[in-house]
Amino acid sequence: MFALAVLLLERLLRIFEVVSSSTRPASDATQMVINLLPHYLGIAIPMALMLGTIITIDRMSRSSELTSAFGSGISLFHMTKPFILMSIVLMGFNLVLEGYMQPIGRYGYREVVHSVGQKSFAAVLREGKFTKVGNTTFYVGPGGGPIFIYEKTKNEGLRLTTALEGELIIRENSGQPVLQLSNGDSFQITQKKLIKGQLGFEISSVAGSVSGTNFRSRGNDERELTSTELYNNRDGKTFTNISVETNNAALHLRMARVYLLFLLPFIAVPFGINYGRNPSSAGIVVGIVSLVTLQKALEFGQKLGARGEIPPWMGIWPLMGVVTLFAVFLFRNSAVKMGQPPLATLSIFMADVAKDIRKGARALIPFAKPSIDDTNEGSTS
């Protein structure tokens, strides 16, 4: 829940900007957040599993419970079983989340954004500001005047309307907003920039919504398709607007994200092991950085496959094969060899490298500054 809240913070700012002109800001914002939850849960669940596993093993190491368990003959694999079972459960949940809830939620979010854009005059008119909705731009001066309306017509022309004053009223029967204009002019400009149909009026009314078009059907891109639809569209015959490469790359990415959850315990448990008097918490940092880097690498491979630069599977599964080998190697060294924890070994290696660098730097000092020794010897004599 913490990871989910952090991920939603940035999106909430954009949601508030979208619903700022809505007649139902609270309801629209709530619908947007609900539709976005599956997307951010897909990011938060692997992060939460990694963090939870590392923190749990780290606490057991610090309290010597891990050492006691090993002394009692309990293997590391036996202690990892609960995390493996949890990852299998999350794999099933993520299969539904990534494959079905996310595409439908994404479409629902876009539908709400579209409905918010279908504003009535009551929602868009702001004194002293230009407001653009669809093909129409409004300006209302302070105190209800002057009024300026700029509208693009279907024949690629323009319709301009100006008035000295304007008043927004609501019809009692239908509740429809009506903009009542006084002392104004209206004229049309053709595509050839000719003025046509100029009309002066003392009183005129502009009623109805700016736009009332229905939202398109689901399936505009691969992110709105469920995994079943992506699988059935492998040859590109069902949804012809989506290329075969883009379709298959998205399908491989979803499957890889589900498989990644199974590997996480075998990586997170070794990262959480700590021995010695000065335990380190570097496992949390290394684990999160590694997970974020892997996610970005998978997205990059998916984009390469979607553009057709490589086969759709090649941008995903070779990388997952490397991660699998790394997880097996890391867990085997921790469970079978029972040597130093992986991060402790890394720390020792980095300390040795730093020591060699300092030693080499000290060896170069006499050659870099010979005049200092000469001066000291001369002063001593």
C-alpha positions in Angstrom: 0.0 0.0 0.0 2.9 2.3 0.7 4.5 1.7 -2.7 1.1 2.1 -4.4 0.5 5.5 -2.6 3.9 6.8 -3.7 3.3 5.8 -7.3 -0.1 7.4 -7.3 1.2 10.8 -6.0 2.5 12.0 -9.4 -0.6 10.9 -11.3 -2.9 12.6 -8.8 -1.6 16.0 -9.7 -2.4 15.3 -13.3 -5.9 14.0 -12.4 -6.6 17.2 -10.4 -5.6 19.2 -13.4 -8.0 17.2 -15.6 -11.0 17.5 -13.3 -10.5 21.2 -12.4 -13.2 22.2 -14.9 -15.5 19.3 -14.2 -19.0 19.7 -12.8 -18.4 16.5 -10.7 -14.7 16.7 -9.7 -14.8 14.4 -6.8 -16.7 11.7 -8.6 -14.6 11.9 -11.8 -11.3 11.9 -9.8 -12.4 8.8 -7.9 -13.3 6.9 -11.1 -9.9 7.8 -12.6 -8.0 6.6 -9.5 -10.0 3.3 -9.4 -9.3 2.7 -13.1 -5.6 3.4 -12.6 -5.2 1.1 -9.5 -4.6 -2.1 -11.6 -1.8 -0.4 -13.5 0.1 0.8 -10.4 -0.6 -2.4 -8.6 1.3 -4.2 -11.4 4.3 -2.1 -10.4 3.8 -2.1 -6.7 3.4 -5.8 -6.2 6.9 -6.9 -7.3 8.4 -4.0 -5.4 6.4 -5.0 -2.2 7.4 -8.7 -2.6 11.0 -7.8 -2.9 11.0 -5.3 0.0 9.0 -7.6 2.3 11.3 -10.6 1.7 14.5 -8.6 2.2 13.2 -6.9 5.4 12.0 -10.1 6.9 15.2 -12.1 6.3 17.2 -9.1 7.4 15.4 -9.0 10.7 15.9 -12.7 11.2 19.6 -12.3 10.5 20.0 -9.4 13.0 18.2 -11.2 15.8 20.3 -14.4 15.1 17.2 -16.4 14.3 18.7 -17.4 11.0 21.9 -18.6 12.6 19.9 -20.7 15.1 17.8 -22.2 12.3 20.9 -23.2 10.4 22.4 -24.7 13.5 19.2 -26.8 14.0 19.6 -28.3 10.5 16.9 -26.2 8.8 18.0 -25.3 5.2 17.7 -21.9 3.6 15.5 -23.4 0.9 13.1 -24.7 3.6 12.9 -21.1 5.1 12.3 -19.7 1.6 9.3 -21.9 0.9 6.7 -19.4 2.4 8.1 -16.7 0.1 7.9 -19.0 -2.9 4.3 -20.0 -2.1 3.4 -16.3 -1.7 5.1 -15.5 -5.1 3.0 -18.3 -6.8 -0.2 -16.9 -5.4 0.8 -13.4 -6.6 1.7 -14.9 -10.0 -2.0 -16.0 -10.4 -3.2 -12.6 -9.2 -0.8 -10.8 -11.4 -1.9 -12.9 -14.4 -5.4 -11.6 -14.0 -4.2 -8.1 -13.1 -1.8 -7.6 -16.0 -4.0 -9.6 -18.5 -7.5 -8.3 -17.8 -7.8 -5.7 -15.1 -5.2 -3.3 -16.5 -6.5 -3.1 -20.1 -10.1 -2.6 -19.0 -9.0 -0.1 -16.3 -6.9 1.8 -18.9 -9.8 2.1 -21.2 -12.1 3.2 -18.3 -9.6 5.9 -17.4 -9.5 7.2 -21.0 -13.3 7.1 -21.1 -13.6 9.2 -18.0 -11.0 11.7 -19.3 -13.1 11.9 -22.5 -16.4 12.5 -20.6 -14.7 15.2 -18.5 -13.8 16.9 -21.8 -17.5 16.9 -22.9 -18.2 20.0 -21.0 -21.2 22.3 -20.9 -20.9 26.1 -20.8 -21.4 26.0 -17.1 -18.2 24.1 -16.7 -15.9 25.8 -19.1 -16.7 29.5 -18.8 -14.2 31.3 -16.6 -14.0 35.1 -16.4 -11.0 36.7 -17.8 -9.6 33.5 -19.4 -9.5 31.7 -22.7 -10.9 28.2 -22.4 -10.6 25.7 -25.2 -12.8 22.6 -25.3 -13.0 20.5 -28.5 -13.2 22.8 -31.5 -14.5 25.8 -29.6 -12.7 28.5 -27.7 -14.5 30.8 -25.2 -13.5 34.1 -23.6 -15.6 35.9 -21.0 -14.5 39.3 -19.7 -14.8 40.4 -16.1 -18.4 40.8 -15.0 -19.9 38.8 -17.8 -18.6 40.8 -20.8 -17.4 41.1 -23.4 -17.9 37.6 -24.9 -15.8 36.0 -27.6 -16.5 32.6 -29.1 -14.2 31.0 -31.7 -15.5 27.8 -33.3 -14.1 25.5 -36.1 -16.9 24.3 -38.4 -17.2 21.0 -40.2 -16.2 22.5 -43.6 -12.9 23.6 -42.2 -14.1 27.2 -41.8 -14.5 29.4 -38.7 -17.5 30.9 -36.9 -16.8 34.0 -34.8 -19.3 35.4 -32.3 -18.8 38.5 -30.2 -21.1 40.2 -27.7 -21.0 43.0 -25.2 -22.6 41.0 -22.5 -23.5 37.5 -21.6 -25.5 35.7 -19.0 -25.5 32.0 -18.1 -28.9 30.6 -17.3 -30.2 27.1 -16.7 -33.5 25.9 -18.3 -35.9 24.7 -15.6 -37.3 21.7 -17.5 -34.2 20.1 -19.0 -31.5 21.6 -16.8 -29.6 22.5 -20.0 -27.2 25.5 -19.7 -27.8 28.4 -22.1 -25.5 31.3 -22.8 -27.6 34.3 -23.5 -25.8 37.0 -25.5 -26.7 40.7 -25.9 -25.7 43.3 -28.5 -23.3 41.2 -30.6 -22.2 40.1 -34.1 -21.7 36.7 -35.6 -20.1 35.8 -38.9 -18.5 32.9 -40.7 -15.1 32.8 -42.4 -14.7 30.2 -45.2 -11.7 28.1 -45.9 -10.6 30.7 -48.5 -10.7 33.4 -45.7 -13.8 35.1 -47.0 -16.4 36.6 -44.6 -19.8 35.0 -45.1 -23.1 35.2 -43.3 -22.5 38.2 -41.1 -25.3 38.8 -38.6 -25.9 41.4 -36.0 -28.2 40.7 -33.1 -29.5 42.4 -29.9 -30.3 39.1 -28.2 -29.0 35.6 -29.1 -28.7 32.3 -27.2 -26.2 29.5 -27.4 -27.5 26.3 -25.8 -26.4 22.8 -25.2 -23.1 21.0 -24.6 -19.9 21.8 -26.5 -19.6 18.2 -27.6 -21.8 15.1 -27.1 -19.9 12.5 -29.0 -19.7 9.0 -27.5 -16.3 7.5 -26.7 -14.7 5.0 -29.1 -14.9 1.3 -28.6 -12.1 -0.5 -26.7 -9.0 -1.7 -28.6 -7.4 1.5 -29.8 -3.9 0.1 -28.9 -2.4 -3.0 -27.4 -2.6 -1.7 -23.9 -6.4 -1.8 -24.0 -6.5 -5.5 -25.1 -6.7 -8.4 -22.7 -4.1 -11.2 -22.8 -6.7 -13.5 -24.4 -7.3 -10.9 -27.1 -3.6 -10.4 -27.7 -3.1 -14.2 -28.0 -5.9 -14.5 -30.5 -4.5 -11.5 -32.4 -1.0 -13.0 -32.9 -1.4 -12.9 -36.6 -2.9 -9.4 -36.6 -6.2 -10.4 -38.2 -8.5 -9.6 -35.3 -7.4 -6.1 -34.6 -5.9 -4.8 -37.8 -5.1 -1.4 -36.4 -2.3 -3.0 -34.2 0.8 -4.4 -35.9 1.8 -8.0 -35.3 5.1 -7.0 -33.7 3.5 -4.6 -31.3 0.8 -7.2 -30.3 3.3 -10.0 -29.7 5.8 -7.9 -27.9 3.1 -6.7 -25.4 2.0 -10.3 -24.9 5.6 -11.5 -24.1 6.1 -8.6 -21.7 3.1 -9.5 -19.7 4.1 -13.1 -19.4 7.6 -12.1 -18.4 6.3 -9.9 -15.6 4.3 -12.8 -14.2 7.3 -15.1 -14.4 9.5 -12.5 -12.7 7.4 -12.8 -9.5 8.5 -16.5 -9.2 12.2 -15.5 -9.3 12.1 -12.7 -6.8 12.3 -14.8 -3.6 15.4 -16.5 -4.9 17.0 -13.1 -5.3 15.5 -11.3 -2.3 16.4 -13.9 0.3 20.2 -13.8 -0.4 20.0 -10.0 -0.5 18.5 -10.0 3.0 21.0 -12.3 4.7 23.4 -10.6 7.1 26.1 -12.1 9.3 28.7 -10.5 11.6 28.6 -7.7 14.2 28.0 -4.9 11.7 25.1 -6.0 9.5 24.3 -3.9 6.4 21.0 -2.8 5.0 22.3 -2.4 1.5 20.1 -5.3 0.4 17.1 -3.0 0.3 18.8 -0.4 -1.9 20.4 -3.0 -4.2 17.2 -4.9 -4.5 15.0 -2.0 -5.5 17.6 -0.5 -7.9 18.0 -4.0 -9.5 14.2 -4.4 -9.8 13.6 -1.0 -11.3 16.5 -1.5 -13.7 15.1 -4.8 -14.8 11.7 -3.4 -15.4 13.1 -0.6 -17.6 15.2 -3.1 -19.5 12.1 -5.2 -20.2 10.2 -2.2 -21.4 13.1 -1.2 -23.7 13.2 -4.7 -25.1 9.5 -4.6 -25.7 9.8 -1.3 -27.6 12.6 -2.8 -29.8 10.3 -5.7 -30.6 7.3 -3.5 -31.2 9.3 -1.5 -33.7 10.3 -4.6 -35.6 14.0 -4.1 -35.0 14.3 -7.5 -33.3 11.8 -10.4 -33.0 9.2 -9.7 -30.3 10.4 -12.5 -28.0 14.1 -11.6 -28.3 13.8 -8.4 -26.4 12.2 -10.2 -23.4 13.2 -13.8 -22.8 17.0 -13.7 -23.3 17.0 -11.1 -20.5 14.7 -13.2 -18.3 17.1 -16.2 -19.0 20.0 -14.1 -17.6 17.9 -13.2 -14.6 17.0 -16.9 -14.0 20.7 -17.9 -14.1 21.6 -15.1 -11.8 18.9 -16.1 -9.3 20.0 -19.8 -9.4 23.6 -18.9 -8.9 22.9 -16.4 -6.1 20.6 -18.7 -4.2 22.8 -21.8 -4.6 25.8 -20.0 -3.2 23.8 -18.8 -0.2 22.0 -22.1 0.5 24.7 -24.7 -0.3 28.0 -23.1 0.2 27.0 -21.1 3.3 29.8 -18.6 2.8 29.6 -14.9 3.1 26.3 -13.3 2.1 26.3 -12.0 -1.5 26.3 -8.3 -0.5 29.0 -8.9 2.1 31.1 -10.5 -0.6 30.4 -7.6 -2.8 31.4 -5.2 0.0 34.7 -7.0 0.6 35.4 -7.0 -3.1 34.8 -3.3 -3.4 36.9 -2.6 -0.3 39.8 -4.6 -1.8 39.4 -2.6 -5.1 39.5 0.7 -3.1 42.5 -0.5 -1.1 44.4 -1.4 -4.3 43.5 2.1 -5.8 44.8 3.8 -2.7 48.0 1.7 -2.7 48.6 2.6 -6.3 48.0 6.3 -5.7 50.5 6.3 -2.8 53.0 4.6 -5.1 52.7 7.4 -7.6 53.1 10.3 -5.1 57.0 10.3 -5.0 57.1 10.6 -8.8 54.3 13.3 -8.9 55.9 15.6 -6.3 59.7 15.1 -6.2 60.5 18.7 -5.2 59.0 18.3 -1.7 61.5 15.6 -0.7 64.3 17.6 -2.2 63.4 20.6 -0.2 63.0 18.7 3.0 66.4 17.1 2.6 68.0 20.5 1.9 66.5 22.1 5.0 67.6 19.2 7.2 71.2 19.4 6.1 
